[in-house]
């Protein structure tokens, strides 16, 4: 797989995943936007003096983290052999969502001024968002 194809798959998967988070945010009337939350974590970090990074920092971090999850998708796919790409994506997405929720919980716990939001619904929607990410990866592998 070429680097360009890898980046294309990551871009589409992260955008659709984030779209899912925006949809859930709209339905529940709470901002679950991962890029926005990442921006808040960076801007509120006491080790960074007078920071006011724009939303671009959140999107850059979100795409970078997406690359890590995409790499994990391919690494585990070589270890776990399943008959269906979409079944594999469902299992990986669910697992990645749990892992992602644990990562966010850790970031919120160690941060000295984390954003305020209903955490449990945020973690639940993260699982769904990661399933969207993984299923998008599976679909993209079929068409690119």
N, C-alpha and C positions, 0 to 999 in steps of 0.2 A: 504494500500500500504506500502510495506517495504521501509526502508531507502535506501537499496541497489538499489531497483527498481527506486526510486525517483532520486538517484544520476546518475544512468545509463541513464534515460530519459534526465536529465539535460545535461549530458556530450554529448550525441549524438546531442541534439538540439542546444547546443552552438557551437559545432564543425561545424555542417551544416550551421548554421547562419553565422559563421565567414567565412566559405568557400564561401558563397554567397557574403559577403563583399569583399573577395579577388578576386572573379570573376569580380565584378563591378569595383574594383580597377584596374584590368588588362585591362578591356575594356576602361575605362576612363583615364587610365594612371595616376592615383592619388592614393596614399596609404590611403585607408579608414579603414585599419585594426584596429578594436576596441582595441585588446590587445596592439598594438603598440601605439595607441593614449593614452590609459590609462597609459602606461609606461612613455610616454612623460610628461603627466600631473604630475605624481608622481616625476619624475626626475627634472622637472623644478619648482617644488613648493619651494618657498622661505622659508617656515617653516621647510623644511627638508634640513639640512646642508650637502653639498657635496654628494649628492646622485647619484648613478649610478647603479640603480637596472636594472637587465637584463629584458628580455621580460617575464620572469616567473612572475614578479609582475603584468604585464598587464593581463596575462592569469588567474592568481589566482583571480584578481579582476573581470575579465569578467565572470568566472565561478560562483563566489559569487553573482554577480548581476543577473546572469542567474537563480540562486536558488530563488531569490526574485521574478523574473518574473514567474517562474514555480509555486511558491506558489500562486501568484496572479491568475494564470490560473485556479488552482483548487478552490480557494476561490470564484471567480466570477462565476465559473461553477455551484457552489451550489446555487447561487442567481439567475442567468439567465438560464432558461431552454430552450434549443433549440432542435429541432428534429435531427439535424445532428452535429456530433462531428466536422466534417471538416468545416461546416459553422460557428460554434462557434469559431473554431481556426482562421478562416479568420477574423472575427470581432474582436476577442481578439488580434490577431496579429497586425491588423491595429491600434487599440487603443493603444496597448503597444508600437508600433513604434512611434506614436505621443508623448506618454509619455516619451519614451526613448530620442527622439529628443529634447524635452523640458529639460530633464535632462542634456544632452550634452551641450545644449545652456547655461544653468545655469553654468555648470562647466567651459565652455570657458569664460563666462562673469566674473565670480568671480576670476578666476585664474589670477595671475599677469604676467604670460608669457605663454599663451596657444600656442599650435602648430598652425602653419599656414597651412590652407587647405581651399579649396572652401567649405564653410559651407553649403550652400543650397543643393548642390548635396549630401553632406554627410548626411544631415538630410533626404533627400528623400530616399537614399539607406538604411537608418536605418529602415524606414517603411517596405520596402521589406524584409530586414533581419529579422525583428521581425515576419513577416508573415511566413517566412521559419521556424523560431523557433517554432511558434505555430502549424503550420501544421505538423512539425516533432513530436511534443508532441502528437498530435492527432493520428498520424500513430503509434508511439511507444506504445500508450495505447492499440492499436488493436493487437499488436504482443507480448507484454511482459506481 
